[in-house]
Amino acid sequence: MNTTLDKLIKGVIALVRDVEGEDPTSMRLMEIGFIAGQSVARTGQAPAGDPIEYSVGGSRVGLRKSEAARIIVHVPAI
């Protein structure tokens, strides 16, 4: 099932499929590790729900929901 990263549930591991756009924000997301085939998991979030913390490529990254919504991920069937 494909979805966007902002909708990923905590503890579920997904694979990055694509980053939408070709603007500086999209390029930065790819530079910090959100590239096709990379595994990613939601690890936490701020008390108000934004930003959200993700684990990708051995690093922890905080993203705004609007940034995470640009990242298409594949969640394997359980």
Steps between C-alpha positions, in 0.01 A plus 500: 500500500634844408438803719676819602752506783292735717235226526743227611413351840767490772697175496412401142795467262445619143711544189544837332358494146538862388530862610253727321624822344827639373524807723767567768293329773467180298871504420584547871279203594690280255836631623421402860414144401145478368587315180321214324553165671608643837313367804331754726304485825311755706665517843326788676341841479478832682222536759293709257555240224732702278790444430518122472819300562606228255786252487659478155843377396621464858407861588206660674341788313223740601265607219197724483183322390504702177852372422414138589193520274734537199657157563323199349562176689406137453372312805544124451198280574520340842 
